[in-house]
Amino acid sequence: MTTFLIIFVLVLVAIAIWQMTKIFELSKLKTEDSQVANDKDNRYNGYLLFAFLIFIYGITIFSFYKYTKVLLPEAASEHGGEYDYLMLVSFIIIFFVQTITQALLHYFGYKYKGEKGKKALFFADNDRLEFIWTIIPVIVLAGLILWGLYTWTNIMDINDEDDPLIVELYAQQFNWTARYGGADNVLGGANVRMIDIDKANVLGLDEADPYASDDIIVKELHLPVGRKVNFKMRSQDVLHSAYMPHFRAQMNCVPGMITEFSFTPTITTAEMRLNPDVVDKVKRTNKIRAERAANGEENSDPWEFDYILLCNKICGKSHYNMQMKIIVESQEDYDAWVKSQQTFSQTMASIQ
Ligand SMILES: [Cu+2]
């Protein structure tokens, strides 16, 4: 990063010096000063086009080399693979077209640069050429859009088949709370108007609703692997967005309404910690932390990978830190965890 900044500053300095020499040249009253570009100017611009082509290809290769490793690891949800594949194919097509068209654009810019006595060939239209460069993008884009719509419909299909686990994600400035339906897997009624902080009813559950009494309210999201989860999102104050990047999932949380998203986690936290990309990332992060600790900066504890729920809508000053840990585990571990949690009625009873 520092190297990049230094290079950037050097480039800026070079540009500044170049501009200053230009001003100097302009200030000298030249007799043959003409605003019309001559052969030398055109050649100069032609070489600059080539230089720019090399620059954009270079920065592309550099970015691939430098930043591929910070991308997300393989998707940890059932629909995630499909989503990633669509993204990959879209990127390959864009990348292929971009590489070819940029090369042609800059090469022709150089080849057909202005020269004394050279005249441009002019024709008003060419139906065949226009047909070709219209129909190919139409077919490719229509294909991508149809495939995208199909994938979108699949991902957004929230139904109650296969007995999904029902989980509420409750957003507020600046934290998340999760609520499970309890033994009956049915969430009790809730409304922000029923929030009663003195009684620890932080989510505004309807105390008279029998479905609410066995609800479990937690600050850490546990999910059993392989079981579909239907999330119901609520927000207390402003727009938030529940973003679970490892599961390729995101849904806005809107005050006054319940939004939904559904996915099936396929990889447990323990398994994901063995993923080579994750192992690599943990190593790199801990190396940076150790260096910082050696410099007397914060963060000396080693970091361990965990799935995470983030807020992905800028919702206020602590938005950046609005997150909740997600643990995907075996059904047995999940059941044991649920058993160890207090139900809503137990919490209410212990407070009164
Ligand atoms: Cu937020």
Residues whose N, C-alpha, C, O or C-beta is under 5 A from the ligand:
A	BS01	CU	L239 H240 C311 K313 C315 M322
